[in-house]
Each structure stands twice: as structure tokens, then as C-alpha cells.
Amino acid sequence: LRIIIIFILLNFYNEAQSSMKKKVILKLENTHTLSFNFIQTIGEKKEKGNCILKYPKKIYCSYNNLNKKIIVSNGKSLVIKNINSGTYYIYPLKKTTLNFLLDKSFLISKIRNLKPRVIDNKYINFEISENNNKINIFFDSKTLDLLGWQTEDIYQNLTITFISLIEINKPFSDDMFILP
């Protein structure tokens, strides 16, 4: 009898996880754009700003810091520009962790094969390992909105990004994703 009860409970738990995962995937599939505010922490350093993300792989972020930094991806390259000094850096997007985070198809394919982890009944977490990068993605357990991510690069630098004031599927012009 105990074995039957344990089996039923495990089956119920697996069904609940599967349903939660399906709902997260459906939410991602139906999301074409996101705009949000963010707080990004790298070590002791905190930066704030706002972003507009357009799948696949386009993002425009403006930082509220002294340098007035912006980050722009057109889907192939990533530019980090310091507005005050005019300096900028350009990287192939595929060499950055953002390449994975901005690729909705990649995220969905990975989530399909992962077990969700529920944290404090508030967050749904998926941990993705890809090309020596570890990415933890967090969703709100009630709204299923993306809440942020935590990345660790090959040098074990930890970056935590928390997003808020999320707007989904607001129309944006592709002009904002033209590299500066």
C-alpha cells in the first residue's frame, strides 16, 4: 500500500512539473517582445537600466550609470557603447551568453528537456549548461513572466540580472536595433 501511495504521489508531482513546464514554454512561444527595467549585479557592482528585447536575438539596453552605457544587438553582433566618452566595443553575439538568452527557440528546446525547480512557491527555475556556460533562468510561478537570469561564464564570473516592470508584445521598430 505504501508503494502504491508513493507511486501516486510521485506521478502527481511529475504531472504538476510537466504542466508547469508546458505553461512556461507556451508563454515563451507567445512572447515576441519584452520591455523591462533591470538591476544587474556583477560581484559588488550593481547597475540599473531598461531594455527592449525582440526575438530572435535583438536587444537594446540603456544603463542609468555615469557612463550612460548602451548595449545593442542586431541579432549577429553586440555593441557596448559608452555615450559620454564615445568609446564602444563590438563582439560577435555568438561569443556571448546573451546569444542563448536572446534565442527563444534555444530556450524552449532546452526547457523541454529540463525539470523545473520551484523556489519558495514564487519562482520557477531552469538550469541550462551550454558551451561551458551555466545559465539559470527564473520565471514567476503565478504569471509565468521571465523574472531574470543568473549566468556564470567560463571564468566563473557570476552575473545576476533581475527584471521588473515587464511589458510583453509591445510593438517596437527594428530601427532601435541598428548598431551604433
Residue pairs with C-beta under 8 A, 6 or more apart in sequence:
17 115
17 116
20 116
20 118
20 124
20 141
21 111
21 112
21 114
21 115
21 116
23 144
24 111
24 116
24 124
24 126
24 139
24 144
25 108
25 111
25 112
27 139
27 144
27 145
28 104
28 107
28 108
28 111
28 146
29 104
29 108
30 169
31 55
31 104
31 146
31 168
31 169
32 54
32 55
32 169
33 52
33 53
33 54
33 55
33 168
33 169
33 170
33 171
33 172
34 51
34 52
34 53
34 146
34 166
34 167
34 168
35 50
35 51
35 52
35 53
35 166
35 167
35 170
35 172
36 50
36 51
36 53
36 163
36 164
36 165
36 166
36 167
37 48
37 49
37 50
37 163
37 164
37 165
38 48
38 49
38 50
38 51
38 61
38 148
38 161
38 162
38 163
38 164
39 46
39 47
39 48
39 161
39 162
39 164
40 46
40 47
40 48
40 49
40 159
40 160
40 161
40 162
41 159
41 160
41 161
42 157
42 158
42 159
42 160
43 157
43 158
47 63
47 64
47 65
47 69
48 63
48 64
48 65
49 61
49 62
49 63
49 64
49 65
49 69
50 61
50 62
50 64
51 59
51 60
51 61
51 62
51 71
51 163
52 59
52 60
52 61
52 172
52 176
53 59
53 102
54 172
54 174
54 177
55 102
55 103
55 104
56 75
56 102
56 103
56 104
56 105
57 73
57 75
57 76
57 93
57 99
57 102
57 103
58 73
58 74
58 75
58 102
58 174
58 177
59 71
59 72
59 73
59 98
59 102
59 177
60 70
60 71
60 72
60 73
60 176
60 177
61 70
61 71
61 72
62 68
62 69
62 70
63 69
63 70
63 71
66 84
67 82
67 83
67 84
67 85
68 82
68 83
68 84
69 80
69 81
69 82
69 83
70 79
70 80
70 81
70 83
70 180
71 78
71 79
71 80
71 81
72 78
72 79
72 81
72 176
72 177
72 178
72 179
72 180
73 79
73 93
73 98
73 102
73 177
74 177
74 178
74 179
75 93
75 102
75 177
76 92
76 93
77 90
77 91
77 92
77 93
77 179
78 90
78 91
78 92
78 93
78 96
78 98
79 88
79 89
79 90
79 91
79 179
79 180
80 88
80 89
80 91
81 87
81 88
81 89
81 180
82 88
88 180
90 179
93 99
93 102
97 133
97 135
97 151
97 153
97 159
100 106
100 107
100 128
100 130
100 133
100 135
101 107
101 135
101 137
101 149
101 151
107 128
107 137
110 126
110 128
110 130
111 126
111 137
114 126
114 127
114 128
116 124
116 125
116 126
117 124
117 125
117 126
117 127
118 124
118 125
118 141
119 125
119 138
121 141
122 140
122 141
123 138
123 139
123 140
123 141
123 147
124 138
124 139
124 140
124 141
124 144
125 136
125 137
125 138
125 139
126 136
126 137
127 134
127 135
127 136
128 134
128 135
128 136
128 137
129 135
132 153
132 154
133 151
133 152
133 153
133 154
134 151
134 152
135 149
135 150
135 151
135 152
136 149
136 150
136 151
137 146
137 148
137 149
138 146
138 147
138 148
138 149
138 150
139 145
139 146
139 147
140 147
145 166
145 168
146 163
146 166
147 162
147 163
148 160
148 161
148 162
148 163
149 160
149 161
150 158
150 159
150 160
150 161
151 158
151 159
151 161
152 158
152 159
153 159
